[in-house]
Each structure stands twice: as structure tokens, then as C-alpha cells.
């Protein structure tokens, strides 16, 4: 939150009469006007523009089991790069059997006493990644695991799950931390059908300049098909997009 506030204050300081900041406006639709830019419609008005930078991010998919809300930021976390070092010599659990889950587990193995990965189905990660991660003696992985609940006091203590195949017994495992990697929901509905997206509704971009498939629209951050999700990566991609937008606007003059 402090980083966000600093970004905002930085923009406001340099805005002067060059940048107009509109707050608490939700974009509902963007209309492409052939050879004449775009019409951006919000809940509070309409704006005509030549260029657009979409930087709306995404929401992490959350666990929907008893204890998930109670222990949000009290052991349940979504970023191994950010929070992994806080769990040094601890027993942690990773939820998710895709590449993100296994890459998270790989990062955590550098710090943690043990890492247990739970996947609700067979692993979707690349076989070479799975093989490399599971070769670590501190690593354990369980497929066909259905989560039941999270337990704790002031902080997460354990997680209960059951095996859907071949058994239905429930198991309780120690969990000093739970890292959730079950995907994102990008905030891109207002450009659906306007720009090309991948199967997860993330905007496909040219990673050299952040351009979308439609001229005049750029995108940056977690709303795009970028591989890694970090604040500094998103900010850097936005700067890259703005550099390219600046050049494009000068070409239009």
C-alpha cells in the first residue's frame, strides 16, 4: 500500500497541466473509431483518445474453504519471491499443480524445512520441472487432493485435505505457511473482443514494446500474458509502454 501511495504522489507531483487524474471511475467499454482513435466509456463519462495503456492488473484466485478468509495474510500468501524468506526452516504447503505451483515450490526449497505441494488433479506442470522439483529430498507432492479446511490460532498451523482417488480418508498436515498458486483473474473484460487474448483472458502483447494486437492499445502488468508477476516487473513494463506511446504520438503529429 505504501508503494502504491508513493507512485500516486509521484505522478501527482509531476502532473501539473499535462496529466489529468480521474479517480473512482470504472471503464465499462472501449469503442474503436476507425482512423480516429477510441472512445472510452466509464461509469461517469466518456473520453476520446488516440492511445490507451491498459494496466488494470489481475486478482489472485482465492481458496474457498473454512479458514481461508481468517488466515489471509496470517500464513496464507501468494508470493514466494516476496514472503519465502519469512518461512526459513518452516514446514510449508503449496496449493497448485501447474508450473507456477512447482516454480513456487522450487523457490521455497531454498529456505524451508519442508515443502508439500497439493494438486487437485494430476500435475499440469512441465514434466522436466516436476522431475527436478520432486528430486529434492525436502519435497513432497500429492495429487487428487481435495482441500477441506485450514486450522490455526493467531497464525496458520495445519491444513486438512482428503484424497479423492483412490481413498476418501482425510489427512491433516503441519503448515506454518500456505502458498496459493491456483491462477489469476485478469481485469480485461472491457477490452474483450477488441484485442487478442489468451485462453486465460490475458491481453497478448509484443513483449518488446507492450503493444496489443490492435494499434493504439498497449498493456502492461498482470493483465497481460507476461510470464512473471511482480510489482517491479509491471512498473517496468508500463514505463516501456509509455516510451513507445510517446514515440507513436509524435509520429502522429
C-alpha positions as CSV (number, residue, x, y, z in Angstrom):
1,X,0.0,0.0,0.0
2,X,2.9,2.4,0.8
3,X,4.4,1.7,-2.6
4,X,1.1,2.4,-4.3
5,X,0.7,5.7,-2.4
6,X,4.2,6.7,-3.4
7,X,3.5,6.0,-7.0
8,X,0.4,8.1,-6.9
9,X,2.1,11.0,-5.2
10,X,5.0,10.9,-7.7
11,X,2.5,11.2,-10.6
12,X,0.6,14.0,-9.0
13,X,3.8,15.9,-8.3
14,X,4.8,15.9,-12.0
15,X,1.2,16.0,-13.4
16,X,0.9,19.8,-13.5
17,X,-1.3,20.6,-16.6
18,X,0.0,17.6,-18.5
19,X,-1.8,14.8,-16.8
20,X,-5.4,14.8,-15.6
21,X,-6.1,12.2,-13.0
22,X,-9.6,10.7,-12.7
23,X,-10.3,8.6,-9.7
24,X,-13.1,6.1,-8.8
25,X,-14.2,5.7,-12.5
26,X,-14.7,2.2,-13.8
27,X,-14.2,1.6,-17.5
28,X,-17.2,-0.3,-19.0
29,X,-16.4,-0.3,-22.6
30,X,-13.9,0.9,-25.2
31,X,-15.1,1.7,-28.7
32,X,-12.7,1.7,-31.6
33,X,-13.4,4.5,-34.0
34,X,-11.8,3.7,-37.3
35,X,-9.0,6.1,-38.3
36,X,-9.9,8.3,-35.3
37,X,-8.8,6.6,-32.1
38,X,-11.0,5.4,-29.3
39,X,-14.0,6.3,-27.2
40,X,-13.5,5.2,-23.6
41,X,-16.8,4.9,-21.6
42,X,-16.9,4.9,-17.8
43,X,-19.5,5.0,-15.1
44,X,-19.0,8.7,-15.1
45,X,-18.4,9.9,-18.6
46,X,-16.7,9.4,-22.0
47,X,-13.2,10.2,-23.1
48,X,-11.9,10.5,-26.7
49,X,-8.3,9.4,-27.1
50,X,-5.7,8.3,-29.7
51,X,-3.9,5.8,-27.4
52,X,-4.7,3.6,-24.4
53,X,-2.5,1.9,-21.9
54,X,-4.3,-0.9,-20.1
55,X,-2.7,-1.5,-16.6
56,X,-5.6,-3.0,-14.7
57,X,-3.8,-6.0,-13.2
58,X,-5.5,-9.1,-12.0
59,X,-6.9,-10.7,-8.9
60,X,-5.4,-13.8,-7.4
61,X,-7.8,-16.7,-7.2
62,X,-8.5,-17.4,-3.6
63,X,-9.2,-20.6,-1.6
64,X,-12.8,-21.2,-0.8
65,X,-12.7,-23.4,2.3
66,X,-13.2,-22.9,6.0
67,X,-10.2,-20.9,7.5
68,X,-9.1,-19.3,4.2
69,X,-10.5,-15.9,5.0
70,X,-9.5,-16.0,8.6
71,X,-5.8,-16.7,7.8
72,X,-5.4,-14.4,4.8
73,X,-2.0,-12.7,5.5
74,X,-1.7,-14.8,8.6
75,X,0.2,-17.6,6.9
76,X,-1.7,-17.7,3.6
77,X,0.3,-15.9,1.0
78,X,0.6,-15.6,-2.8
79,X,4.2,-14.7,-3.5
80,X,7.2,-17.0,-2.7
81,X,9.6,-14.3,-4.0
82,X,8.2,-11.7,-1.5
83,X,7.4,-13.9,1.5
84,X,9.6,-17.0,1.2
85,X,12.4,-15.8,3.4
86,X,10.0,-15.3,6.3
87,X,9.4,-19.1,6.4
88,X,13.0,-20.1,6.8
89,X,13.3,-23.6,8.4
90,X,9.5,-23.9,8.4
91,X,7.1,-26.5,7.0
92,X,5.1,-25.0,4.2
93,X,2.4,-26.1,1.7
94,X,2.0,-25.0,-1.9
95,X,-1.5,-25.3,-3.5
96,X,-1.5,-25.8,-7.2
97,X,-0.1,-28.4,-9.6
98,X,0.8,-26.1,-12.6
99,X,4.1,-24.6,-13.5
100,X,3.5,-21.7,-11.1
101,X,3.0,-24.1,-8.2
102,X,6.2,-26.1,-8.9
103,X,8.2,-22.9,-9.5
104,X,7.0,-21.6,-6.2
105,X,8.0,-24.9,-4.5
106,X,11.4,-24.6,-6.1
107,X,11.9,-21.2,-4.6
108,X,10.7,-22.2,-1.2
109,X,13.0,-25.2,-1.0
110,X,15.9,-22.7,-0.7
111,X,14.5,-21.5,2.6
112,X,12.1,-24.0,4.1
113,X,12.5,-27.1,6.2
114,X,9.9,-29.0,4.0
115,X,7.6,-28.2,1.2
116,X,4.4,-30.2,0.4
117,X,2.6,-29.5,-2.9
118,X,-1.1,-30.4,-3.1
119,X,-2.8,-30.6,-6.5
120,X,-6.5,-31.3,-7.0
121,X,-5.7,-33.3,-10.2
122,X,-2.7,-34.7,-12.0
123,X,0.2,-32.3,-12.4
124,X,-0.1,-29.8,-15.2
125,X,3.4,-28.5,-14.9
126,X,6.1,-29.4,-17.5
127,X,7.4,-32.9,-16.8
128,X,11.0,-31.7,-16.6
129,X,10.0,-29.1,-13.9
130,X,8.1,-31.7,-12.0
131,X,11.0,-34.2,-12.1
132,X,13.6,-31.6,-11.0
133,X,11.5,-30.3,-8.0
134,X,10.4,-33.8,-6.8
135,X,14.1,-34.9,-6.8
136,X,14.7,-32.6,-3.7
137,X,14.6,-34.7,-0.5
138,X,12.7,-31.9,1.3
139,X,9.9,-32.0,-1.3
140,X,6.6,-34.0,-1.2
141,X,3.7,-33.8,-3.7
142,X,0.2,-35.2,-3.5
143,X,-2.2,-35.4,-6.5
144,X,-6.0,-35.7,-6.3
145,X,-6.0,-33.7,-3.1
146,X,-9.3,-32.0,-2.1
147,X,-8.8,-29.3,0.5
148,X,-11.2,-29.4,3.5
149,X,-10.1,-26.7,5.9
150,X,-7.3,-24.6,7.4
151,X,-6.6,-24.6,11.1
152,X,-4.6,-22.3,13.4
153,X,-4.7,-19.9,16.3
154,X,-3.2,-16.5,15.5
155,X,-1.4,-18.0,12.6
156,X,-1.8,-20.9,10.3
157,X,-0.9,-24.2,11.9
158,X,-2.2,-27.0,9.7
159,X,-4.2,-27.9,6.6
160,X,-6.7,-30.8,6.3
161,X,-7.3,-32.5,2.9
162,X,-8.6,-35.7,1.6
163,X,-7.6,-37.9,-1.3
164,X,-10.4,-38.2,-3.8
165,X,-8.7,-41.2,-5.5
166,X,-8.2,-44.0,-4.6
167,X,-9.0,-43.2,-0.9
168,X,-11.5,-40.9,0.8
169,X,-9.6,-40.7,4.1
170,X,-8.8,-37.2,5.4
171,X,-5.3,-36.1,6.3
172,X,-4.0,-33.3,8.5
173,X,-0.5,-31.9,7.7
174,X,1.5,-29.3,9.5
175,X,1.6,-26.0,7.7
176,X,3.5,-23.0,9.0
177,X,2.6,-21.2,5.8
178,X,0.4,-21.9,2.7
179,X,1.4,-20.5,-0.7
180,X,-1.6,-20.4,-3.1
181,X,-0.9,-20.8,-6.8
182,X,-4.2,-21.6,-8.5
183,X,-4.3,-18.8,-11.1
184,X,-5.3,-15.2,-11.7
185,X,-8.4,-13.5,-13.0
186,X,-7.2,-10.6,-15.2
187,X,-9.3,-7.4,-15.2
188,X,-9.8,-7.2,-19.0
189,X,-13.5,-7.6,-19.7
190,X,-13.8,-4.1,-21.1
191,X,-11.4,-5.0,-24.0
192,X,-12.8,-8.5,-24.6
193,X,-13.3,-8.8,-28.4
194,X,-11.3,-5.7,-29.1
195,X,-7.7,-7.1,-28.6
196,X,-6.4,-10.6,-28.9
197,X,-6.3,-12.5,-25.6
198,X,-5.0,-15.9,-24.5
199,X,-7.2,-18.7,-23.0
200,X,-7.0,-17.0,-19.6
201,X,-8.3,-13.7,-20.9
202,X,-4.9,-12.0,-20.6
203,X,-4.0,-9.5,-23.3
204,X,-1.5,-10.8,-25.7
205,X,1.3,-8.3,-26.2
206,X,4.5,-7.7,-28.2
207,X,7.0,-8.1,-25.3
208,X,9.4,-5.7,-26.9
209,X,7.1,-2.7,-26.7
210,X,3.9,-3.8,-24.9
211,X,1.7,-3.3,-28.0
212,X,-1.5,-5.3,-28.2
213,X,-2.9,-6.8,-31.4
214,X,-4.8,-3.5,-32.1
215,X,-2.8,-0.5,-33.0
216,X,-3.3,2.3,-30.4
217,X,-3.7,0.0,-27.4
218,X,-0.8,-1.0,-25.1
219,X,-1.0,-3.1,-22.0
220,X,1.3,-3.8,-19.0
221,X,1.4,-5.8,-15.9
222,X,-0.6,-8.8,-14.7
223,X,-3.4,-8.1,-17.2
224,X,-1.1,-9.3,-20.0
225,X,0.4,-12.7,-20.9
226,X,3.6,-11.8,-19.1
227,X,5.4,-14.8,-17.6
228,X,6.3,-13.3,-14.1
229,X,4.1,-11.4,-11.7
230,X,5.9,-8.7,-9.7
231,X,5.3,-5.1,-8.8
232,X,8.7,-4.0,-10.3
233,X,8.2,-6.0,-13.5
234,X,4.7,-4.5,-14.0
235,X,6.1,-1.0,-13.4
236,X,9.0,-1.5,-15.8
237,X,6.6,-2.8,-18.5
238,X,4.4,0.2,-18.1
239,X,7.4,2.5,-18.5
240,X,8.4,0.6,-21.6
241,X,4.8,1.1,-22.9
242,X,4.9,4.8,-22.2
243,X,8.2,5.2,-24.0
244,X,6.6,3.6,-27.1
245,X,3.4,5.6,-26.8
246,X,5.4,8.8,-26.6
247,X,7.2,7.9,-29.9
248,X,3.9,6.9,-31.5
249,X,2.1,10.2,-30.6
250,X,5.0,12.2,-32.0
251,X,4.7,10.2,-35.3
252,X,1.0,11.2,-35.4
253,X,1.8,15.0,-35.4
